[in-house]
């Protein structure tokens, strides 16, 4: 993965290509799904069990709050192939899981939310008089 990222970012011939995560999902190696509307009581094992009937689940992850360690109500499921992921979307989207209607769609690639601005840490350096 790192070698592919270096090839794409450093070679102008390939710089117009999609991010590596999109390339992988389109090749059928893995397909990541976003699952929204989860109950706060849904566990990763419960999510894995619910989605494993539609194909080989490589990972089931529920996003939690860093401070309270409670579920944020959404998660991600990664399938081994695109066909299995498509079947899971058609079968699970709009269905109830632990008493809540869930929404399933392809996960969007992450974007840099930092904006390129450094975070200020401590007081500024004094300006030297000349």
Secondary structure, 3 states (H helix, E strand, C coil): CHHHHHHHHHCCCCCCCCCHHHHHHHHCCCEEEEEECCCCCCCHHHHHHHHHHHCCEEEEEEEECCCCCCEEEEEEEEECCHHHHHHHHHHHCCCEECCEECEEEECCCCCCCCCCCCCCCCCCCCCCCC
